[in-house]
Amino acid sequence: MDRFVPVKIALGQKPLGIWGSLQAARNNVLSLIPEIATRQPIVSGKVGVRWHMVMDPTALRRILRDNLQNYPKSTVTKELLRPAIGESLFIAEGAHWKWQRQAAAPVFTHRNISNLAPIMTRAAAAATERIAQHTGRAVDLYSEMMDTTFDVISDVTFSNSDGFDRKELFKMIDTYIDSTAKVSILDILGAPSWVPRPSRAMIGSDIRRIKSIADRAIASHKANKHGEAADLLDLLEAGEDPDTKRRMTRQELRDNLLAFIVAGHETTALTLSWALYLLSHDKDAQNRARDEINAATGDRPIGAEHLDKLPFVRAVIDEALRLYPPAAFVSRTALGPDRLCDRDVTAGDTVMLPFYALHRSHLYWNDPDNFRPQRFMKPNKIERFTYLPFGDGPRICIGASFALQEAVIILATLLKRFAFTAVAGKNPEPVMILTLRPKGGVWVHVDKI
């Protein structure tokens, strides 16, 4: 029997030039990565602007932690997302980022995240009921996981908001990302942000509509709240900077809610979709996970209290995040001179962090292109800054624990109910524009246990 090799991206074998880089970026950002990036600590070049791709753990620690202030998010990233999510946590820099982070941090304490677990359990149960209607045939689990994580983030964000169509809001956000998150030739050339990008010229009315819907949702939530358990919006409203006691304005609250929706909806759906794709090809791993789940939970619904008893399920999630990190390629702009891997970095250089290449590096991982969840059964064996699905340092993803709890609860619930088998000839194609998506869906044959 042939060994299963998970689908991967054909990385570059030769320099692309400006036009080739533009075409690659518009079709699949990860095709900008040269194959040698999986075998070297740093790769540098110049296409319009000078750039460096960094895979070295020591250099990544410097970029993400020790010299963080020198490496703000790139202008391209900010220009793509600022129209929808403003100067929220995801975009803001310096003092404006710091006070928002301090105000939002209590929202994501272990206690608050655990209290939101019943919402995840209910969404997982609803997913099993939908999928059960299709047992005995192939199902696109990517579509199902998008619906499931939508249910979670929708209820976590606006638990009791009437008078607006939540699905319309999420659909508009997804449409906005699809239509605007594409790199322009002007971005490749390093043109100033005030030079208009034609592909982003027609989004003003859509953005105004998104923000109007979100404003109405916040107002509705406030009017209809009658003592129910706190949701994300309640917690954000209550958050304050511990130093100044400043709280978020209505605009800041809206922008951060939209940022959490953008960052927290599709990313977890992608992680689950890739995990199910991988498990559908590996019956041994699937059976091991199922045995662990049944031993830990019996006949009970899976909740936060079971997470510590599901280390292999968590390892499957971790390995899916290694092979297919949702934020597989991010970039920074150097504000001043620095040295990375004994290489000079000058002000204005683009510093790329291709986590996809880092996670598949032959320098840091054994058998890097293959699915081996057991490598995460001893997390202390994973060298820090070689595994960065949520980033690291002060700007590590604030919702990482939330996402991991959600992913484990949903995956375990599905594995407890169903067996998944790969559909021959229906492999997804990993394609990244803003996130790493399975083009064509994740088609898997589903049977009841």
C-alpha positions in Angstrom: 0.0 0.0 0.0 1.4 3.4 -1.0 2.2 5.7 1.9 -0.2 8.7 2.3 1.6 12.0 1.5 -0.6 15.0 2.4 -1.2 17.5 -0.4 1.3 20.4 -0.5 2.2 23.4 -2.6 4.7 23.3 -5.4 7.2 25.8 -4.1 9.3 27.9 -6.5 12.3 26.5 -8.3 13.6 29.8 -9.9 13.3 33.6 -9.4 10.0 35.0 -10.5 10.7 38.6 -11.3 8.1 41.4 -10.8 5.5 40.1 -13.2 5.9 36.5 -12.1 5.6 37.5 -8.5 2.4 39.4 -9.1 0.8 36.5 -10.9 1.9 34.1 -8.2 0.7 36.3 -5.4 -2.7 36.7 -7.0 -3.2 33.0 -7.6 -1.5 31.6 -4.4 0.7 33.7 -2.2 2.6 30.6 -1.0 3.9 30.0 -4.5 6.2 33.0 -3.9 8.2 30.9 -1.5 11.2 29.2 -3.1 11.7 25.5 -2.3 15.1 26.3 -0.8 13.3 28.1 2.0 12.6 24.7 3.5 16.3 24.0 3.7 17.8 27.4 4.6 17.4 29.7 7.6 17.0 32.8 5.4 16.5 33.7 1.8 16.8 37.3 0.4 16.2 39.0 -2.8 14.7 42.1 -4.5 11.5 42.5 -6.5 10.6 46.1 -6.4 11.7 46.3 -2.8 14.4 44.3 -1.0 12.9 41.3 0.9 14.0 38.6 3.3 12.2 35.3 4.1 13.1 34.2 7.6 12.9 30.7 8.9 15.6 30.7 11.5 14.2 30.4 15.1 16.7 32.9 16.6 15.9 35.5 14.0 12.2 34.9 14.4 12.5 35.4 18.1 14.2 38.7 17.4 11.4 39.8 14.9 8.5 38.7 17.0 9.8 39.4 20.5 13.2 40.9 21.2 13.1 43.7 18.6 9.3 43.7 17.9 9.1 47.5 17.6 11.3 47.4 14.5 9.0 45.1 12.7 5.4 46.4 12.5 2.9 44.6 10.2 3.5 45.4 6.6 1.8 48.3 4.9 0.2 45.8 2.4 -1.4 43.8 5.3 -2.8 47.0 6.9 -4.1 48.4 3.7 -6.0 45.1 2.9 -7.7 44.9 6.3 -7.9 48.5 7.7 -11.1 49.4 5.8 -13.1 46.7 7.5 -11.5 46.4 11.0 -10.0 49.9 11.5 -7.3 50.4 14.1 -8.3 47.3 16.0 -5.9 45.0 17.8 -5.0 43.2 14.6 -3.8 46.4 12.9 -2.8 48.9 15.6 0.8 49.5 16.6 2.6 50.9 19.6 0.7 52.5 22.4 -2.7 52.2 20.7 -2.2 48.5 20.3 -0.9 48.1 23.9 -3.9 49.6 25.6 -6.3 47.6 23.5 -4.4 44.4 24.2 -4.5 45.1 28.0 -8.2 45.9 27.9 -9.0 42.8 25.9 -6.7 40.4 27.7 -9.2 39.5 30.5 -11.7 38.5 27.9 -9.5 35.5 27.0 -8.7 34.2 30.5 -8.9 30.4 31.0 -12.1 30.9 33.0 -13.9 33.0 30.4 -12.9 30.7 27.6 -14.1 27.6 29.6 -17.4 29.4 30.3 -17.9 29.7 26.5 -17.4 25.9 25.9 -21.1 25.1 26.0 -21.6 27.2 22.9 -19.0 25.2 21.2 -20.5 21.9 22.4 -23.9 22.9 21.0 -22.5 23.9 17.7 -20.7 20.6 17.4 -23.9 18.7 18.2 -25.7 20.7 15.5 -22.9 19.8 13.1 -23.3 16.1 13.8 -27.1 16.3 13.1 -26.4 18.0 9.7 -23.7 15.5 8.8 -25.8 12.6 9.9 -28.3 13.4 7.1 -25.5 12.6 4.6 -24.0 9.4 6.0 -23.1 6.8 3.5 -21.9 9.3 1.0 -19.4 12.1 0.5 -19.7 15.4 2.3 -17.8 18.6 1.8 -16.6 19.0 5.4 -15.0 22.4 4.7 -18.4 23.8 4.0 -19.8 22.1 7.1 -16.9 23.4 9.3 -17.5 26.9 8.0 -21.1 26.7 9.1 -20.1 25.2 12.5 -17.5 27.8 13.4 -19.9 30.5 12.2 -22.4 29.2 14.7 -19.8 29.4 17.5 -18.5 32.9 16.7 -22.0 34.2 16.1 -23.3 33.0 19.4 -20.1 33.9 21.3 -20.1 37.4 19.8 -23.8 38.3 19.7 -25.6 35.9 22.0 -28.8 37.8 22.2 -29.0 40.3 19.4 -32.1 40.5 17.3 -33.1 42.8 14.5 -30.4 42.0 12.1 -29.3 39.1 9.9 -26.1 37.6 11.4 -25.5 35.4 8.4 -25.7 38.5 6.1 -22.9 40.2 8.1 -20.7 37.1 8.0 -21.3 36.6 4.3 -20.4 40.2 3.5 -17.2 40.0 5.5 -16.2 36.8 3.6 -17.1 38.5 0.3 -15.0 41.6 1.3 -12.0 39.4 2.0 -12.3 37.4 -1.2 -12.6 40.6 -3.3 -9.9 42.8 -1.7 -7.2 40.5 -0.2 -5.2 40.3 -3.4 -1.8 41.8 -3.9 -1.4 44.6 -6.5 1.6 45.2 -8.8 1.8 48.5 -6.8 2.3 46.5 -3.6 5.1 44.4 -5.3 6.8 47.6 -6.4 6.5 49.2 -2.9 4.4 52.1 -4.1 3.1 54.4 -1.3 -0.3 53.5 0.2 -1.9 56.7 -1.0 -1.5 55.5 -4.7 -4.9 54.0 -5.5 -5.1 50.2 -6.1 -7.8 49.6 -8.7 -8.8 46.2 -7.2 -9.7 48.0 -4.0 -11.4 51.0 -5.4 -15.0 49.8 -5.3 -15.3 48.6 -1.7 -16.5 51.7 0.1 -20.2 51.0 0.0 -19.7 47.4 1.1 -17.6 48.5 4.1 -20.1 51.1 5.2 -22.8 48.5 5.1 -20.7 46.0 7.1 -20.1 48.6 9.8 -23.7 49.7 9.8 -24.9 46.2 10.4 -22.3 45.7 13.2 -23.4 49.0 14.8 -27.0 47.9 14.7 -26.1 44.5 16.2 -24.3 46.1 19.1 -27.2 48.4 19.8 -29.6 45.5 19.6 -27.5 43.4 21.9 -27.4 46.2 24.5 -31.2 46.6 24.3 -32.0 42.9 24.6 -29.5 41.8 27.3 -31.4 40.6 30.4 -29.0 39.0 32.7 -27.7 36.1 30.5 -24.2 34.8 30.8 -21.6 37.2 29.5 -20.6 36.9 25.9 -17.7 38.3 23.9 -19.3 41.7 23.4 -20.2 42.0 27.1 -16.6 41.1 28.1 -15.1 43.6 25.6 -17.5 46.3 26.8 -16.3 45.7 30.4 -12.6 45.6 29.5 -10.4 48.5 30.4 -6.8 49.5 30.3 -5.5 48.7 33.8 -3.2 51.8 33.8 -5.6 54.5 32.5 -9.0 52.8 33.0 -9.8 53.7 29.5 -12.5 51.7 27.8 -13.3 51.1 24.1 -15.4 53.6 22.3 -18.3 52.3 20.2 -16.2 52.5 17.1 -13.3 50.6 18.7 -15.7 48.0 20.1 -17.2 47.5 16.6 -13.8 47.3 14.9 -12.5 44.8 17.4 -15.6 42.6 17.1 -15.2 42.6 13.3 -11.5 41.7 13.7 -12.4 38.8 16.0 -15.0 37.6 13.5 -12.6 37.8 10.7 -9.8 36.1 12.6 -11.8 33.6 14.6 -14.3 32.2 12.2 -12.6 30.9 9.1 -9.3 30.1 10.7 -10.8 27.5 13.1 -12.9 26.1 10.2 -9.8 25.7 8.2 -7.9 23.9 11.0 -10.8 21.4 11.4 -11.1 20.9 7.7 -7.5 20.1 7.2 -7.5 17.8 10.3 -10.4 15.8 9.0 -8.8 15.6 5.6 -5.6 14.2 7.2 -7.5 11.7 9.4 -9.6 10.5 6.5 -6.4 9.1 5.0 -5.1 7.7 8.3 -7.3 5.1 9.9 -4.8 4.3 12.7 -4.7 7.9 13.8 -8.5 8.2 13.6 -9.0 5.0 15.6 -6.5 6.1 18.2 -8.2 9.5 18.6 -11.7 7.8 18.9 -10.5 5.3 21.5 -9.1 8.2 23.5 -12.4 10.2 23.2 -14.6 7.3 24.3 -12.4 6.5 27.3 -12.4 10.1 28.4 -16.0 11.0 27.9 -18.2 7.9 27.8 -21.7 8.9 26.8 -21.3 12.5 27.9 -21.2 15.5 25.5 -17.6 16.8 25.1 -16.9 20.0 27.0 -14.0 22.0 28.5 -13.6 19.5 31.4 -12.5 16.8 28.9 -9.7 18.7 27.2 -6.9 17.6 29.4 -7.9 14.0 28.8 -7.7 14.3 25.0 -3.9 14.8 24.3 -3.9 12.9 21.0 -6.9 14.8 19.6 -5.1 18.0 20.5 -1.9 16.6 18.8 -4.0 16.0 15.6 -5.0 19.7 15.7 -1.4 20.8 16.3 -0.2 18.7 13.4 -2.9 20.1 11.1 -1.8 23.6 12.1 1.8 22.7 11.3 1.1 21.3 7.9 -1.6 23.9 7.0 -1.3 27.0 9.2 -4.2 29.3 8.4 -1.9 32.4 8.6 0.8 30.6 6.5 2.6 33.7 5.3 2.8 37.1 7.1 5.1 40.0 6.5 6.6 42.9 8.3 8.3 46.2 7.3 11.7 47.0 8.9 11.6 50.5 10.4 15.4 50.6 10.9 18.6 48.7 10.3 19.1 45.3 11.9 21.0 42.0 11.4 19.2 38.7 10.9 21.2 35.5 10.4 24.3 37.6 9.9 22.6 39.5 7.0 22.0 43.2 7.0 18.4 44.4 7.0 17.8 48.1 6.1 14.9 50.4 6.8 12.1 49.8 4.4 13.0 46.1 3.7 10.1 43.7 3.6 10.6 40.9 6.1 8.5 37.8 5.3 7.7 35.1 7.8 6.6 32.1 5.7 5.3 29.8 8.5 4.4 27.3 5.8 8.1 26.9 4.9 9.2 27.0 8.6 6.8 24.2 9.5 8.1 22.1 6.7 11.7 22.9 7.2 14.2 20.0 6.9 16.4 21.8 9.3 13.9 21.6 12.2 11.5 18.8 11.6 11.8 15.1 10.9 9.8 13.9 8.0 8.4 17.4 7.6 5.8 16.8 4.8 4.1 13.9 6.4 1.2 13.6 8.9 2.7 12.5 12.3 0.6 13.8 15.1 2.6 11.8 17.6 5.4 14.4 17.3 3.2 16.7 19.5 2.5 14.1 22.2 5.6 15.6 24.0 5.2 19.3 23.3 8.4 20.1 25.2 10.3 18.4 22.4 9.1 21.1 19.9 11.7 23.9 19.8 10.1 27.3 20.4 9.9 29.5 17.3 10.0 26.5 15.0 6.2 26.1 15.3 4.2 29.4 15.0 0.6 28.8 13.9 -0.5 31.7 16.2 2.7 33.7 16.1 4.7 34.4 19.3 5.9 37.2 21.5 3.7 40.1 22.7 1.5 39.9 19.6 0.8 36.2 19.8 -2.8 35.6 18.7 -5.0 36.7 21.7 -7.6 34.1 20.8 -5.3 31.0 20.5 -6.7 29.2 23.5 -10.2 29.9 22.4 -9.5 28.5 18.9 -7.8 25.4 20.3 -10.6 24.6 22.7 -13.2 25.1 20.0 -11.2 22.9 17.6 -10.7 20.0 20.0 -14.4 20.0 21.2 -15.7 20.0 17.6 -13.2 17.4 16.3 -13.8 15.1 19.2 -17.5 15.3 18.9 -17.4 14.4 15.2 -15.0 11.5 15.7 -17.2 10.1 18.4 -20.1 9.9 16.0 -18.6 9.2 12.6 -15.9 7.4 10.7 -14.3 9.4 7.8 -12.8 7.9 4.7 -11.0 9.8 1.9 -12.7 10.1 -1.5 -10.4 9.0 -4.2 -9.4 11.7 -6.7 -10.9 14.5 -4.5 -7.9 15.9 -2.8 -8.1 19.6 -1.9 -5.6 22.1 -3.3 -3.9 24.3 -0.7 -4.3 27.9 -1.9 -3.6 31.0 0.1 -4.6 34.6 -0.6 -5.3 35.8 3.0 -5.7 32.4 4.6 -4.7 28.9 3.6 -7.8 27.3 2.1 -8.6 23.9 0.6 -9.6 24.8 -2.9 -12.3 22.5 -4.1 -13.4 21.7 -0.6 -12.6 18.7 1.7 -14.7 15.8 0.3 -14.8 12.9 2.7 -17.0 9.8 2.9 -19.0 9.7 6.1 -20.3 6.6 8.0 -21.9 6.4 11.4 -20.0 4.6 14.2 
